[in-house]
């Protein structure tokens, strides 16, 4: 998706059917922060959910649930909610 979509209210998905059940998330950029919100209770696929870095340049520091997380190249893998 174009990175410009992440400004303002960002993007949201609600009820997208996947092999692992219904998917709901929001992704919003504000100032120098990119925030992905996944609701508690969704089933993550084997290997987790992956957030690709949507901008030019290297990704910055990341946290998942307040804990430091490491980018794998340009991808952030979310293994638990």
ChimeraX commands (.cxc) that place a marker at each C-alpha (Angstrom):
marker #1 position 0.00,0.00,0.00 radius 0.5
marker #1 position 1.24,3.52,-0.62 radius 0.5
marker #1 position 2.90,4.99,2.47 radius 0.5
marker #1 position 0.82,8.18,2.05 radius 0.5
marker #1 position -2.24,6.16,3.11 radius 0.5
marker #1 position -0.77,5.80,6.61 radius 0.5
marker #1 position -0.99,9.53,7.41 radius 0.5
marker #1 position -3.99,11.02,9.17 radius 0.5
marker #1 position -6.41,8.25,10.13 radius 0.5
marker #1 position -4.22,5.61,8.47 radius 0.5
marker #1 position -5.70,2.36,7.19 radius 0.5
marker #1 position -7.84,-0.25,8.88 radius 0.5
marker #1 position -9.02,-3.73,7.97 radius 0.5
marker #1 position -11.96,-5.33,9.74 radius 0.5
marker #1 position -13.31,-8.78,8.95 radius 0.5
marker #1 position -10.87,-9.85,6.23 radius 0.5
marker #1 position -11.23,-13.63,6.03 radius 0.5
marker #1 position -7.98,-15.60,6.05 radius 0.5
marker #1 position -7.15,-19.31,6.51 radius 0.5
marker #1 position -6.48,-18.43,10.18 radius 0.5
marker #1 position -9.78,-16.66,10.76 radius 0.5
marker #1 position -11.00,-13.09,10.55 radius 0.5
marker #1 position -8.30,-10.38,10.46 radius 0.5
marker #1 position -8.65,-6.93,11.97 radius 0.5
marker #1 position -5.90,-4.31,12.29 radius 0.5
marker #1 position -5.11,-0.64,11.97 radius 0.5
marker #1 position -1.88,0.99,10.80 radius 0.5
marker #1 position -1.31,4.70,11.42 radius 0.5
marker #1 position 1.66,7.06,11.07 radius 0.5
marker #1 position 1.93,10.01,13.43 radius 0.5
marker #1 position 5.00,12.23,13.50 radius 0.5
marker #1 position 7.92,9.79,13.69 radius 0.5
marker #1 position 5.93,6.74,14.79 radius 0.5
marker #1 position 4.24,3.94,12.87 radius 0.5
marker #1 position 1.66,2.11,15.00 radius 0.5
marker #1 position 0.17,-1.29,14.10 radius 0.5
marker #1 position -2.74,-2.34,16.28 radius 0.5
marker #1 position -3.92,-5.95,16.31 radius 0.5
marker #1 position -6.76,-6.87,18.67 radius 0.5
marker #1 position -6.23,-9.44,21.41 radius 0.5
marker #1 position -7.67,-12.84,20.64 radius 0.5
marker #1 position -6.82,-13.13,16.96 radius 0.5
marker #1 position -4.96,-16.26,15.95 radius 0.5
marker #1 position -1.57,-15.53,14.45 radius 0.5
marker #1 position -0.39,-17.88,11.70 radius 0.5
marker #1 position 2.61,-20.15,12.17 radius 0.5
marker #1 position 5.60,-17.85,11.85 radius 0.5
marker #1 position 3.62,-14.85,13.11 radius 0.5
marker #1 position 2.37,-11.72,11.39 radius 0.5
marker #1 position 4.83,-9.67,9.36 radius 0.5
marker #1 position 4.89,-5.88,9.05 radius 0.5
marker #1 position 6.98,-4.73,6.07 radius 0.5
marker #1 position 8.71,-1.35,6.45 radius 0.5
marker #1 position 6.72,0.93,4.11 radius 0.5
marker #1 position 9.21,3.78,3.73 radius 0.5
marker #1 position 12.47,4.50,1.95 radius 0.5
marker #1 position 15.47,4.07,4.23 radius 0.5
marker #1 position 16.17,1.79,7.14 radius 0.5
marker #1 position 13.52,1.18,9.80 radius 0.5
marker #1 position 14.09,2.66,13.23 radius 0.5
marker #1 position 13.70,1.21,16.70 radius 0.5
marker #1 position 10.66,-1.01,17.26 radius 0.5
marker #1 position 8.67,-2.30,20.19 radius 0.5
marker #1 position 5.98,-4.96,20.46 radius 0.5
marker #1 position 3.73,-4.63,23.51 radius 0.5
marker #1 position 6.26,-2.20,25.00 radius 0.5
marker #1 position 9.21,-4.59,24.62 radius 0.5
marker #1 position 12.13,-3.96,22.22 radius 0.5
marker #1 position 11.79,-5.84,18.92 radius 0.5
marker #1 position 14.26,-6.40,16.08 radius 0.5
marker #1 position 13.63,-5.81,12.39 radius 0.5
marker #1 position 14.68,-8.67,10.10 radius 0.5
marker #1 position 15.91,-6.61,7.19 radius 0.5
marker #1 position 12.82,-4.54,6.34 radius 0.5
marker #1 position 10.31,-6.79,8.12 radius 0.5
marker #1 position 9.07,-6.89,11.71 radius 0.5
marker #1 position 7.77,-10.32,12.74 radius 0.5
marker #1 position 5.06,-10.39,15.41 radius 0.5
marker #1 position 4.99,-13.77,17.14 radius 0.5
marker #1 position 2.62,-13.03,20.01 radius 0.5
marker #1 position 0.03,-10.46,21.02 radius 0.5
marker link #1:1,2 radius 0.2
marker link #1:2,3 radius 0.2
marker link #1:3,4 radius 0.2
marker link #1:4,5 radius 0.2
marker link #1:5,6 radius 0.2
marker link #1:6,7 radius 0.2
marker link #1:7,8 radius 0.2
marker link #1:8,9 radius 0.2
marker link #1:9,10 radius 0.2
marker link #1:10,11 radius 0.2
marker link #1:11,12 radius 0.2
marker link #1:12,13 radius 0.2
marker link #1:13,14 radius 0.2
marker link #1:14,15 radius 0.2
marker link #1:15,16 radius 0.2
marker link #1:16,17 radius 0.2
marker link #1:17,18 radius 0.2
marker link #1:18,19 radius 0.2
marker link #1:19,20 radius 0.2
marker link #1:20,21 radius 0.2
marker link #1:21,22 radius 0.2
marker link #1:22,23 radius 0.2
marker link #1:23,24 radius 0.2
marker link #1:24,25 radius 0.2
marker link #1:25,26 radius 0.2
marker link #1:26,27 radius 0.2
marker link #1:27,28 radius 0.2
marker link #1:28,29 radius 0.2
marker link #1:29,30 radius 0.2
marker link #1:30,31 radius 0.2
marker link #1:31,32 radius 0.2
marker link #1:32,33 radius 0.2
marker link #1:33,34 radius 0.2
marker link #1:34,35 radius 0.2
marker link #1:35,36 radius 0.2
marker link #1:36,37 radius 0.2
marker link #1:37,38 radius 0.2
marker link #1:38,39 radius 0.2
marker link #1:39,40 radius 0.2
marker link #1:40,41 radius 0.2
marker link #1:41,42 radius 0.2
marker link #1:42,43 radius 0.2
marker link #1:43,44 radius 0.2
marker link #1:44,45 radius 0.2
marker link #1:45,46 radius 0.2
marker link #1:46,47 radius 0.2
marker link #1:47,48 radius 0.2
marker link #1:48,49 radius 0.2
marker link #1:49,50 radius 0.2
marker link #1:50,51 radius 0.2
marker link #1:51,52 radius 0.2
marker link #1:52,53 radius 0.2
marker link #1:53,54 radius 0.2
marker link #1:54,55 radius 0.2
marker link #1:55,56 radius 0.2
marker link #1:56,57 radius 0.2
marker link #1:57,58 radius 0.2
marker link #1:58,59 radius 0.2
marker link #1:59,60 radius 0.2
marker link #1:60,61 radius 0.2
marker link #1:61,62 radius 0.2
marker link #1:62,63 radius 0.2
marker link #1:63,64 radius 0.2
marker link #1:64,65 radius 0.2
marker link #1:65,66 radius 0.2
marker link #1:66,67 radius 0.2
marker link #1:67,68 radius 0.2
marker link #1:68,69 radius 0.2
marker link #1:69,70 radius 0.2
marker link #1:70,71 radius 0.2
marker link #1:71,72 radius 0.2
marker link #1:72,73 radius 0.2
marker link #1:73,74 radius 0.2
marker link #1:74,75 radius 0.2
marker link #1:75,76 radius 0.2
marker link #1:76,77 radius 0.2
marker link #1:77,78 radius 0.2
marker link #1:78,79 radius 0.2
marker link #1:79,80 radius 0.2
marker link #1:80,81 radius 0.2
view
